[in-house]
Amino acid sequence: MEAIRDLSWMRQLALSSVERSELRGFGIALVSVPPTQARHAERFRYRLLAFDPALGKPVLSVDLESDILGDYCLAVQEGSRHEILARFDSPPSLEEFRSRALSEADARLPKAPNPTAKRRARSAGRGAGRA
C-alpha cells in the first residue's frame, strides 16, 4: 500500500488529542483537532489514520474535513486518491465519526499489512552505505 500524500498528520498527531488502537495489524490513530482562536479554520476536525507497520506511515485516512465554504464532509484518502463520501449540514459528534470511520477502514484495509514490504524496507536499509 502507498502512504497518503497529505503530511499534515504529523503535526496533528503531535498537537491534538489522540486515541490509539489496532485493526487487523494496522495501527489506528483517531485524532480530534479542537477549534481554537489560533486554529479556528482548521481543515480537519477528526481523522482516523491507519498506519502500515512496515512503512511507519498512514496508508488510509478517513477524515471529517471542512471545504472552502466551511461545510463539513466525510472523506477518505488512500495514497494520492481523495474521495468525498458524505456531506453534513452540521458536523457529527466524535462518537458518530468514530463509528463511521472504523467501518470505512474495516471495509478498505486488507486483511493484514503486507509482510513483504517490511522485508523490502529492511533489505534496502542493509544495503545503504555499502560500496
C-alpha positions in Angstrom: 0.0 0.0 0.0 1.1 3.6 -0.7 1.3 6.2 2.1 -1.1 9.1 2.0 0.3 12.2 0.4 -1.1 14.8 2.9 1.7 15.2 5.5 -0.4 17.3 8.0 -1.0 14.1 10.0 2.5 14.5 11.6 1.6 17.9 13.1 -1.9 16.7 14.1 -0.5 13.7 16.0 1.9 15.9 17.9 -0.6 18.7 18.7 -4.0 17.1 19.0 -5.7 14.6 21.2 -5.2 11.0 20.0 -6.8 7.6 20.7 -4.7 4.6 19.6 -5.9 1.1 18.7 -5.3 -1.6 16.2 -7.3 -3.0 13.3 -6.0 -6.2 11.6 -2.4 -5.4 12.2 -2.6 -1.7 11.2 -2.0 0.9 13.9 -5.0 3.2 14.2 -4.8 6.7 15.5 -8.0 8.7 16.0 -7.2 12.4 16.0 -9.5 15.1 17.3 -8.5 18.7 16.3 -10.4 21.1 18.5 -11.0 24.5 17.1 -9.1 27.3 18.9 -8.8 31.0 18.3 -5.4 30.4 16.6 -6.8 27.5 14.5 -10.5 28.2 14.1 -10.4 27.4 10.4 -8.5 24.1 10.7 -9.3 21.9 7.6 -9.7 18.7 9.7 -11.9 18.2 12.7 -11.5 14.5 13.2 -9.2 12.0 11.5 -8.8 8.2 11.6 -5.3 7.3 10.4 -4.4 3.7 9.6 -0.6 3.1 9.8 1.1 0.2 7.9 3.7 -1.0 10.4 6.2 -1.7 7.5 6.0 1.9 6.3 5.5 3.6 9.6 3.2 6.0 7.8 -0.6 6.1 7.3 -1.9 4.4 4.2 -5.5 5.3 4.9 -7.1 8.4 6.3 -10.8 8.8 7.0 -11.4 12.5 7.7 -14.1 14.9 8.8 -12.9 17.9 7.0 -14.3 21.3 6.0 -14.3 22.6 2.5 -13.5 26.1 1.3 -17.1 27.2 2.2 -16.9 25.8 5.7 -19.2 22.9 5.1 -18.2 19.5 6.6 -17.7 16.4 4.6 -16.6 12.8 5.3 -13.6 12.0 3.0 -11.1 9.2 2.5 -7.5 9.4 1.4 -5.6 6.4 0.1 -2.2 7.1 -1.3 -2.8 10.0 -3.7 -6.5 9.4 -4.0 -9.1 11.6 -2.3 -12.8 10.7 -2.2 -15.7 12.6 -0.6 -18.2 10.1 0.9 -20.8 12.3 2.5 -21.6 16.0 3.3 -23.1 17.3 6.5 -25.2 20.4 7.5 -23.6 20.2 10.9 -20.6 18.1 12.0 -21.3 14.7 13.5 -20.1 14.0 17.1 -16.8 12.3 17.7 -18.7 9.1 18.5 -20.6 9.2 15.3 -17.4 9.9 13.3 -15.5 7.1 15.1 -18.2 4.5 14.2 -18.4 5.6 10.6 -14.6 5.9 10.2 -13.9 2.5 11.7 -16.5 0.9 9.4 -14.8 2.6 6.4 -11.4 1.5 7.5 -12.6 -2.1 8.0 -14.1 -2.2 4.5 -11.0 -0.7 2.8 -7.9 -2.1 4.6 -6.6 -5.5 3.5 -6.9 -8.4 5.9 -3.3 -7.8 7.1 -0.4 -5.4 6.3 1.9 -6.5 3.5 4.7 -8.5 5.2 6.9 -8.3 2.1 7.0 -4.5 2.4 8.7 -4.9 5.7 11.3 -7.3 4.3 12.0 -5.0 1.3 12.4 -2.0 3.7 14.9 -3.9 5.8 16.8 -5.2 2.8 17.1 -1.7 1.4 18.4 -0.4 4.7 21.0 -3.1 4.9 22.5 -2.2 1.5 22.7 1.5 2.2 26.2 2.9 2.6 27.9 -0.2 1.2 30.3 0.1 -1.7 
